[in-house]
Amino acid sequence: MTLKYLIQKEILQIRRNTFLPKLIIMFPVMIMCVMPWVMQMEVKNIRVDVVDIDRTTESQRLVHDIEASRYFIFNAMQPTYQAAMKDIEHGKADVILEIRDGKYLIAANAVNGTKGAMGSAYLSQITTKDLRNDIVSVLNLYNKGQNYKLFMIPALLAIVMMLMTGFLPTLNIVGEKETGTIEQINVTPVSKWAFILSKLIPYWIIALFVVTVCLILAWLVYGITPVGSVWLVYLLAMLLALFFSSLGLIISNYSSTMQQAIFVMWFFVVCIMLLSGLFTPTRSMPHWAYLSTYVNPMHYFIDAIRTVFIRGGSFRDIAHQVFALAGIGTVMACWAVQSYKKNS
């Protein structure tokens, strides 16, 4: 019964906060409606200068293919390679294509490494299109339309869960420390477990609400729904919420001010996110950095939810990730309880 009243207290605190309920609703809405349009690895609007020395029918057809591509902006037809390089140096062009004696030279401005590499790759595909169509057949599995939004929505769901269930519990306890209300709890016979659970359960409920909002928005705005079981998505979300809410409570237990808690939480959140494979494949990391993925719950979550969301995997396909998330979350929850110092 004590736990019930403590949970009611937390829910009342959230409802009486003039800003927090609005944040809980607006944050997932903004993330799901805006971020899939801007957070994508596709590189577009690459400005191209062409130096056509041959001036043959084939070279003219290649120039028209570049003009028709949705990835390129045809900048200019230059008489010499040196003239095209001046456009690169002045920021007017990103890539140069020189056609001489039936051979192609592609030179890219790689100050922005991603733009340079992707621009060169796109242009190489266009120049070798006729040859590749004769000898190569490409079959895209699962995400057949190569819709980057389908790839990013599970990742954005992870970001929403991380920020909502990580920072809110952190700020809750530290806020009570700063206002002095936590001292009233410390002099009561409330157990550590009851107190910590009362801080976790409301945010788990918020996590369920946030996941539901994100799934509904993905369906309404993009027409994207999980290929696999929705219940597996909720299971993974709750396990991730267990970890981040426990991490938030651990940090708050060791922090004395809200500023300190925010900076420490932000440090861990950034490290966990960038080392998880959220945006780039983990196999691209150095081996010493890749070893961190074995204890990174976000890595297990991303791997599992993309398996369910995109590939339609079953519980058997993600059992390893589920058990890893459950184990890490349980350890962190126990640590959260033990790190809370209750004065008698």
C-alpha positions in Angstrom: 0.0 0.0 0.0 2.9 2.3 0.7 4.2 1.9 -2.9 0.7 2.8 -4.2 0.6 6.1 -2.4 4.2 7.0 -3.4 3.3 6.3 -7.1 0.2 8.5 -6.7 2.5 11.3 -5.3 4.8 11.0 -8.3 1.9 11.2 -10.7 0.4 14.2 -9.0 3.8 15.9 -9.1 4.0 15.3 -12.8 0.4 16.5 -13.4 0.9 19.7 -11.4 4.1 20.6 -13.3 3.1 23.2 -15.9 5.8 22.2 -18.4 6.4 18.5 -18.0 3.1 17.1 -19.4 3.5 19.3 -22.5 7.1 18.1 -23.0 6.0 14.4 -22.7 3.5 15.0 -25.5 5.4 17.4 -27.8 8.8 15.8 -27.6 7.9 12.5 -29.4 5.7 14.4 -31.8 8.5 16.7 -32.9 11.1 13.9 -33.1 8.9 11.6 -35.2 7.4 14.3 -37.5 10.6 16.3 -38.1 13.7 14.2 -37.6 13.0 11.4 -40.2 13.1 14.1 -42.9 16.4 15.6 -41.9 18.3 12.7 -40.3 19.3 10.7 -43.3 22.6 9.6 -44.8 21.5 10.2 -48.4 23.5 13.0 -49.9 21.7 15.3 -52.4 22.2 18.6 -54.2 25.8 17.7 -55.1 27.0 20.4 -57.5 28.9 18.9 -60.5 31.2 20.6 -63.1 31.8 18.6 -66.3 34.9 18.9 -68.5 33.9 17.1 -71.7 37.0 16.9 -74.0 35.6 14.1 -76.2 32.2 15.7 -77.0 30.8 12.5 -78.3 27.2 11.2 -78.3 28.0 9.0 -75.3 29.5 11.8 -73.3 26.5 14.1 -74.0 24.2 11.3 -72.9 26.1 11.0 -69.7 25.8 14.7 -69.1 22.0 14.5 -69.6 21.9 11.6 -67.1 23.7 13.7 -64.5 21.3 16.6 -65.1 18.3 14.2 -64.7 19.6 12.7 -61.4 17.9 13.7 -58.2 21.3 13.6 -56.4 23.1 16.2 -58.5 22.9 19.8 -59.5 24.6 20.4 -62.9 26.7 23.5 -62.1 28.6 24.2 -65.4 30.3 22.8 -68.4 33.9 23.9 -68.1 36.5 24.0 -70.9 39.4 22.7 -68.8 40.1 20.8 -65.6 41.9 23.9 -64.2 38.8 26.0 -64.7 36.6 23.4 -62.9 39.1 23.3 -60.0 38.6 27.0 -59.5 34.9 26.3 -58.9 35.9 23.7 -56.3 38.3 26.1 -54.6 35.6 28.8 -54.5 32.9 26.5 -53.2 30.8 26.6 -56.3 31.2 22.9 -57.1 31.6 19.7 -55.2 32.6 17.2 -57.8 34.4 17.4 -61.2 33.8 14.8 -64.0 36.4 15.0 -66.8 35.8 13.0 -70.0 38.9 12.4 -72.1 39.6 9.7 -74.7 36.7 7.6 -73.5 38.0 7.6 -69.9 36.4 9.3 -66.8 38.2 11.2 -64.1 36.2 12.0 -61.0 37.6 14.5 -58.5 35.6 15.3 -55.4 36.0 17.9 -52.7 36.4 15.8 -49.6 36.5 18.5 -47.0 33.2 17.0 -46.0 34.2 13.4 -46.2 30.7 11.9 -46.4 29.6 14.3 -49.2 32.8 13.7 -51.1 32.7 9.9 -50.8 29.0 9.6 -51.5 29.1 12.1 -54.4 31.9 10.1 -56.0 30.1 6.8 -55.5 26.9 8.2 -57.1 28.8 9.6 -60.1 30.7 6.4 -60.5 27.4 4.5 -60.7 26.1 6.8 -63.4 29.3 6.5 -65.5 29.3 2.7 -65.3 25.5 2.2 -65.5 25.5 0.6 -69.0 28.2 -1.9 -68.1 26.7 -2.8 -64.7 23.2 -3.4 -66.1 24.6 -6.1 -68.3 26.4 -8.1 -65.6 25.1 -7.2 -62.2 21.6 -7.7 -60.7 20.9 -6.1 -57.3 18.2 -7.4 -55.0 17.5 -5.4 -51.8 16.1 -7.5 -49.0 13.5 -6.4 -46.5 13.8 -2.6 -47.1 13.3 -3.0 -50.8 12.6 0.6 -51.5 15.7 1.7 -49.6 13.5 4.0 -47.6 15.8 5.7 -45.1 12.9 6.7 -42.9 12.2 3.0 -42.3 15.8 2.6 -41.1 15.7 5.8 -38.9 12.3 5.5 -37.1 13.5 2.6 -34.8 16.6 4.7 -34.0 14.6 7.8 -33.3 12.3 5.7 -31.0 15.5 4.7 -29.1 16.5 8.4 -28.8 13.1 9.4 -27.5 13.1 6.5 -24.9 16.7 7.4 -23.8 16.0 11.1 -23.2 12.5 10.7 -21.7 13.2 7.8 -19.3 16.8 8.8 -18.6 16.7 12.5 -17.8 13.3 12.8 -16.1 14.1 10.4 -13.2 17.5 12.0 -12.8 16.1 15.4 -12.4 13.3 14.2 -10.2 15.4 13.0 -7.3 18.0 15.8 -7.6 15.1 18.3 -7.6 13.8 16.9 -4.4 17.3 17.1 -2.9 17.5 20.8 -3.8 14.1 21.6 -2.4 14.7 19.5 0.7 11.5 17.4 0.3 13.6 14.2 0.1 14.4 14.6 3.8 10.7 14.0 4.7 11.0 10.6 2.9 14.2 9.7 4.6 12.7 9.9 8.1 9.8 7.6 7.2 9.9 3.8 7.4 9.6 3.6 3.6 12.0 0.9 2.2 14.6 1.6 -0.4 12.9 -0.6 -2.9 9.5 1.1 -2.5 11.0 4.5 -2.9 13.1 3.6 -6.0 10.1 1.7 -7.6 7.9 4.7 -7.0 10.4 6.8 -9.0 10.7 4.2 -11.8 7.1 3.0 -12.4 5.6 6.4 -13.4 8.3 6.8 -16.0 7.7 3.3 -17.3 4.1 4.3 -17.8 5.3 7.4 -19.7 7.6 5.2 -21.8 4.6 3.1 -22.8 2.7 6.2 -23.8 5.7 7.6 -25.7 6.1 4.3 -27.7 2.4 4.3 -28.5 2.5 7.9 -29.8 5.6 7.2 -31.9 4.1 4.1 -33.5 0.9 5.9 -34.3 2.7 8.8 -35.8 5.0 6.5 -37.9 1.8 4.9 -39.3 -0.2 8.1 -39.8 2.6 10.3 -41.2 4.8 7.8 -43.1 2.6 4.7 -43.5 5.3 2.7 -41.7 4.3 -0.1 -39.3 6.4 -2.8 -37.6 6.7 -5.9 -39.8 7.1 -8.1 -36.7 5.0 -8.2 -33.5 4.2 -4.9 -31.9 4.4 -6.5 -28.5 8.0 -7.3 -29.0 8.6 -3.5 -29.7 6.9 -2.7 -26.4 9.0 -5.4 -24.6 12.2 -4.0 -26.0 11.1 -0.4 -25.1 10.4 -1.4 -21.5 13.7 -3.1 -21.1 15.5 -0.1 -22.4 13.4 2.2 -20.1 14.4 0.0 -17.2 18.1 0.6 -18.0 17.9 4.3 -18.6 15.6 5.1 -15.7 17.9 3.1 -13.4 21.0 4.9 -14.8 19.2 8.2 -14.1 18.5 7.3 -10.5 22.1 6.1 -10.0 23.4 9.4 -11.2 20.9 11.4 -9.1 21.9 9.4 -6.0 25.5 10.4 -6.5 24.8 14.0 -7.5 24.1 16.9 -5.2 22.9 19.5 -7.7 20.8 19.5 -10.8 23.6 20.9 -12.9 25.9 18.1 -11.9 23.3 15.5 -12.7 22.5 16.9 -16.1 26.2 17.0 -17.2 27.0 13.5 -15.9 23.8 12.1 -17.6 24.6 13.9 -20.8 28.1 12.4 -20.8 26.9 8.9 -20.5 24.0 9.4 -23.0 26.3 10.7 -25.7 28.8 7.9 -25.2 26.1 5.2 -25.2 24.4 6.6 -28.3 27.5 7.1 -30.5 28.9 3.7 -29.6 25.6 1.8 -30.2 25.5 1.6 -34.0 22.6 4.0 -34.0 23.9 5.9 -37.1 26.9 4.0 -38.3 27.7 0.2 -38.3 29.5 -1.0 -35.2 31.8 -3.2 -37.3 33.3 0.0 -38.7 34.7 0.9 -35.3 38.2 0.0 -34.1 38.3 -3.3 -32.3 38.9 -1.8 -28.9 35.8 0.5 -29.4 33.7 -2.4 -30.7 34.3 -4.3 -27.5 32.2 -1.7 -25.7 29.1 -2.8 -27.6 29.0 -6.0 -25.5 27.9 -3.9 -22.5 26.0 -1.2 -24.4 22.3 -1.8 -23.9 21.5 0.7 -26.7 23.4 -1.6 -29.2 21.2 -4.6 -28.2 18.1 -2.5 -28.5 18.9 -1.0 -31.9 19.9 -4.5 -33.3 16.7 -6.1 -31.9 14.2 -3.4 -32.8 15.4 -3.2 -36.4 15.2 -6.9 -36.6 11.5 -6.8 -35.5 10.6 -3.5 -37.1 12.1 -4.0 -40.6 12.8 -7.7 -41.0 9.8 -9.1 -39.0 11.9 -11.2 -36.6 10.3 -13.3 -33.9 11.2 -13.6 -30.2 13.6 -16.4 -31.1 15.5 -14.0 -33.4 16.0 -11.4 -30.7 16.3 -13.7 -27.6 20.0 -12.9 -27.2 19.3 -9.1 -27.2 16.3 -9.5 -24.9 18.2 -11.4 -22.3 21.2 -9.1 -22.5 18.9 -6.0 -22.0 17.1 -7.7 -19.1 20.4 -8.7 -17.4 21.9 -5.2 -17.8 18.7 -3.5 -16.7 18.4 -5.7 -13.6 22.0 -5.0 -12.6 21.4 -1.3 -13.0 18.1 -1.4 -11.0 19.8 -3.2 -8.1 22.6 -0.6 -8.2 20.0 2.2 -8.1 18.5 0.7 -5.0 21.9 0.1 -3.3 23.2 3.6 -4.1 20.3 5.3 -2.6 21.4 6.4 0.9 18.4 6.6 3.2 19.1 8.2 6.6 17.2 6.9 9.6 
